[in-house]
Amino acid sequence: MAIEFEQALEALDQVAFEHSRKSLEPTTVVVFSSGSDFHAFVPELIEGRSYRKLPGDLEPSRFLLLYGTLSTESRINCLHELTHDLFGRNFGAAPPWLNEGWAQYYSTLEIEPDRLRVGKALPHLTFTTESWPFAARAEDGSDVLAMPIDLVAAPSQLLRLGHREF
């Protein structure tokens, strides 16, 4: 698990941040074996959390909390949190929609022998014709967020926006 995360972090750094402003720093990764143990420290709807430092830490270091086994979902959660960390170090403060969008996009990074893939559909998101977002359960029992399609801007609309409007 650790080796795969190291490889993914290095690939993420190269793909998403070709000219990093800051070098990668050691990150302590704690993977709880159960969701109930994890959620004793983190709110229920959160799948993973990264910290620049822990509260009261005399020698601050980056920290990442996850739970479960290495699955597609936990890998995506880990890469999502690592992307937030890299984004913050390279770009600083940014609007939440940009920071979250960047993390969502790069969280799907897959390493193959001859290429890297990004931008795959996230397994826990879907679209709905309803007016408001809602949480539901997928057939496999996992949580899914359904986003109203009418609230999502078309790519053509985004591409037409000027710098200021964007």
C-alpha positions as CSV (number, residue, x, y, z in Angstrom):
1,M,0.0,0.0,0.0
2,A,2.8,2.4,0.9
3,I,4.8,1.7,-2.3
4,E,1.7,2.3,-4.4
5,F,0.9,5.6,-2.7
6,E,4.6,6.7,-3.1
7,Q,4.4,5.9,-6.8
8,A,1.0,7.7,-7.2
9,L,2.3,10.7,-5.3
10,E,5.4,11.0,-7.6
11,A,3.2,10.5,-10.7
12,L,0.7,13.1,-9.4
13,D,3.5,15.6,-8.8
14,Q,4.8,15.1,-12.4
15,V,1.4,15.2,-14.1
16,A,-0.5,17.8,-12.2
17,F,2.4,20.0,-11.1
18,E,5.0,19.8,-13.8
19,H,7.1,22.6,-12.3
20,S,6.4,22.2,-8.6
21,R,7.2,25.3,-6.6
22,K,7.9,23.3,-3.5
23,S,9.5,19.9,-3.2
24,L,7.5,16.9,-1.8
25,E,7.8,16.5,2.0
26,P,7.5,13.3,4.0
27,T,3.9,12.5,4.9
28,T,2.8,10.2,7.7
29,V,-0.1,8.0,6.4
30,V,-2.3,6.3,9.0
31,V,-4.8,3.8,7.7
32,F,-7.4,2.6,10.2
33,S,-8.6,-0.9,9.7
34,S,-12.2,0.0,10.3
35,G,-14.5,2.9,9.5
36,S,-15.7,3.1,13.1
37,D,-12.2,3.6,14.4
38,F,-11.5,6.3,11.8
39,H,-14.8,8.1,12.5
40,A,-13.9,8.3,16.2
41,F,-11.6,11.1,15.0
42,V,-13.2,12.4,11.8
43,P,-16.9,13.3,11.0
44,E,-19.0,10.5,9.5
45,L,-19.3,11.8,5.9
46,I,-15.5,12.4,5.5
47,E,-13.6,9.6,3.7
48,G,-10.1,10.9,4.4
49,R,-8.4,13.9,5.9
50,S,-5.0,15.5,5.4
51,Y,-3.3,17.9,7.8
52,R,-0.3,20.1,7.3
53,K,0.4,19.5,11.0
54,L,-1.4,17.9,13.9
55,P,-2.7,20.3,16.6
56,G,0.0,20.8,19.3
57,D,2.6,19.1,17.2
58,L,6.0,20.5,18.3
59,E,7.7,19.2,15.1
60,P,5.0,19.7,12.4
61,S,4.8,17.2,9.6
62,R,2.2,16.4,7.0
63,F,-0.4,13.8,8.1
64,L,-3.0,11.8,6.2
65,L,-5.8,9.7,7.8
66,L,-7.7,7.0,5.8
67,Y,-9.4,3.8,6.6
68,G,-10.1,0.4,5.2
69,T,-8.2,-1.7,2.7
70,L,-6.7,-0.5,-0.6
71,S,-9.6,-0.4,-2.9
72,T,-10.5,1.8,-5.8
73,E,-12.4,4.0,-3.5
74,S,-9.7,4.3,-0.8
75,R,-7.1,4.9,-3.5
76,I,-9.2,7.7,-4.9
77,N,-9.7,9.2,-1.4
78,C,-6.0,9.1,-0.7
79,L,-5.1,10.7,-4.1
80,H,-7.8,13.4,-3.5
81,E,-6.3,14.4,-0.2
82,L,-2.7,14.3,-1.6
83,T,-3.8,16.5,-4.5
84,H,-5.2,19.0,-2.0
85,D,-1.8,19.1,-0.2
86,L,0.1,19.5,-3.5
87,F,-2.3,22.1,-4.7
88,G,-2.0,24.2,-1.5
89,R,1.8,24.1,-1.6
90,N,2.0,25.0,-5.3
91,F,-0.9,27.5,-5.6
92,G,-1.7,28.7,-2.1
93,A,-5.2,29.8,-1.3
94,A,-7.8,29.2,-4.1
95,P,-11.6,29.2,-4.4
96,P,-13.0,25.9,-3.0
97,W,-14.5,25.0,-6.4
98,L,-11.1,25.1,-8.0
99,N,-9.3,23.3,-5.2
100,E,-12.0,20.6,-5.0
101,G,-12.3,20.3,-8.8
102,W,-8.6,19.8,-9.1
103,A,-8.5,17.2,-6.4
104,Q,-11.5,15.4,-7.8
105,Y,-10.0,15.3,-11.3
106,Y,-6.5,14.1,-10.3
107,S,-7.8,11.6,-7.7
108,T,-8.6,9.2,-10.5
109,L,-4.9,8.9,-11.5
110,E,-4.1,5.4,-12.6
111,I,-0.6,4.2,-13.3
112,E,-0.1,1.8,-16.2
113,P,3.1,0.4,-17.6
114,D,3.3,2.8,-20.5
115,R,1.0,5.7,-19.5
116,L,-0.8,7.6,-16.8
117,R,-4.6,8.1,-16.9
118,V,-6.6,10.9,-15.2
119,G,-10.1,12.2,-15.4
120,K,-12.1,8.9,-15.0
121,A,-15.6,9.2,-13.6
122,L,-15.7,9.1,-9.8
123,P,-17.4,6.0,-8.4
124,H,-19.3,7.9,-5.7
125,L,-20.8,10.7,-7.9
126,T,-23.7,10.6,-10.3
127,F,-26.2,13.0,-11.8
128,T,-29.9,13.4,-11.3
129,T,-32.8,15.3,-12.9
130,E,-34.0,16.3,-9.3
131,S,-33.6,20.0,-8.3
132,W,-31.3,19.4,-5.3
133,P,-28.3,17.2,-4.6
134,F,-28.9,14.2,-2.4
135,A,-27.1,11.2,-1.0
136,A,-28.1,7.7,-1.9
137,R,-26.8,4.1,-1.7
138,A,-25.5,2.4,-4.8
139,E,-26.3,-1.3,-5.6
140,D,-23.1,-2.3,-3.9
141,G,-24.0,-0.5,-0.7
142,S,-21.6,2.4,-1.2
143,D,-22.6,6.0,-0.6
144,V,-23.3,8.1,-3.8
145,L,-23.8,11.8,-4.2
146,A,-26.4,12.7,-6.9
147,M,-25.8,16.2,-8.3
148,P,-28.6,17.9,-10.3
149,I,-27.5,18.0,-13.9
150,D,-29.1,21.5,-14.2
151,L,-26.6,22.9,-11.7
152,V,-23.6,21.7,-13.7
153,A,-22.3,24.2,-16.3
154,A,-21.6,22.8,-19.7
155,P,-18.0,22.7,-20.8
156,S,-18.8,25.0,-23.7
157,Q,-20.1,27.6,-21.3
158,L,-16.9,27.3,-19.1
159,L,-14.7,27.6,-22.2
160,R,-16.4,30.8,-23.3
161,L,-15.9,32.6,-20.0
162,G,-13.3,35.3,-19.8
163,H,-10.7,35.4,-17.0
164,R,-12.8,37.6,-14.7
165,E,-16.1,35.6,-15.1
166,F,-14.3,32.3,-14.7
